[in-house]
Amino acid sequence: MAIVKLSTTERRRLSVFFTCLGLAIVAWIFTTLSSPLPFAVNEALVYKNSPQKRAFHPLQTDSVKATIQGTGWQMLFSKLKPENKPIIVDLAPLDTRNYVVLSSQLKVINSKRDANQQITAIDPDTLYFDFTNRLTKKVPVRALLGIEYQKQFAISGNVSIKPAYVTISGPADRLQKIGEWKTDSIKAADVNETIIARVNLQPVSEGNLTIYPKNVQVVVPVDEFTEKTLDIPVKLINNHNYDNVKVFPQKVKVTFTTSLNRYKDMSDDLFEATADLDLWRDHGYSTLPVQLTRFPPFCKIVRVSPANIDFIIKK
């Protein structure tokens, strides 16, 4: 292959040519991107002024394709970094009909947007809704807890929620599937005292549901825990033939953790320990394992000693 040798002057001219060509391309791209250019983006829908006496179900997805009169730069940046600015749709017309025309609300929608982000068209332009009778239902509130406690501290009682029930309004078929309503997660770390907080309920994900109230008071009782040991009698179960059975020992030592506030109230009548004679009759056990079948809530069993007991059956 022949190698073309250029003189110094020719190399300078070639360099100038490519420089001018590059500048021309940059100028062309800049001019093109700066010119008015309509482009389409997907926008989420948010509803306001929902009908209070009519339950509804959207017959389309909660997003539309909006045509924006902007520039090439804006189109480029919308692809690189989409804006999270939903279109707010007024549902007041649903009091008298089952559809909403978005183009009739375009002026109001654009009044809440930047001047260089004005919407010229929306697809679909008409939103349709299916209506049923609006019903109400009360459901219990469940608090979501994400709490980390200090060493030897823990939840010491039932979580109190006020109000304990909330009222949900919406279509009957949707309400049938709702058995409770959750709060936002209550998060805290290194906790060593009772938590009292006003917590928001999780928002509704559908425009045809409403919930009241929007928040509740949550009380999470927290206390320091310590160990306690009690002697608990062992109850023999499944003695079908009413045999004369003696167990040794007749009591076991149960060590458990309890809150300091309830320490004095922990007595043996709150516990029940059993041994199952069927394990000997059906499986040939020579000793019977002890099972704790009843103990107070918010107590953690540390150990049962002995874990197995001996027995004698008198003929």
Secondary structure, 3 states (H helix, E strand, C coil): CCCCCCCHHHHHHHHHHHHHHHHHHHHHHHHHHHCEEEEEEEEEEEEECCCCCEEEEECCCCEEEEEEEEEHHHHHHHHHCCCCCCEEEECHHHHCCCEEEHHHHHHHHHHCCCHHHCEEEEECCEEEEEEEEEEEEEEEEECCEEEEECCCEEECCCCEEECCEEEEEEEHHHHCCCCCEEECCEEEEEECCCEEEEEEECCCCCCCCEEECCEEEEEECEEEEEEEEEEEEEEEECCCCCCEEEEECCEEEEEEEEEHHHHHHCCHHHCEEEEECHHHHHHCCCCEECEEEECCCCCEEEEEECCEEEEEEEC
